[in-house]
């Protein structure tokens, strides 16, 4: 992320935290006060985005990425169609290797 984007992000969060309406002018003012040079279009882009989006939802859903749904594709058959029973995918449990300790090797760090 470029410094301009990051500065506008922080300025937007500061304005939201202080319950001040997020506008391009206010973002620009905060960025200038921080002595960060940004391209002139960044503050207006952030302001337009945050007019349409709830900032609280953005903050609380940062780590929740929506995964795609599993897609089942049926292979075409040339004969009569017979419904096959669905088989559940069996996940194999992987055994984690046990941590080796110094006792297992016959020496320790301080021998």
Residue pairs with C-beta under 8 A, 6 or more apart in sequence:
1 9
3 36
3 37
3 38
4 31
4 36
4 37
4 38
4 39
4 42
5 42
7 31
7 34
7 36
7 38
7 42
8 27
8 31
8 38
8 42
8 43
8 45
8 46
9 46
11 26
11 27
11 30
11 31
11 34
11 43
11 46
12 22
12 27
12 46
12 47
12 50
12 55
13 55
13 59
14 30
15 21
15 22
15 26
15 27
15 30
16 22
16 50
16 55
20 26
22 46
22 47
22 50
22 51
22 55
23 47
24 43
24 44
24 46
24 47
25 43
27 42
27 43
27 46
27 47
28 38
28 43
31 38
31 43
102 108
102 109
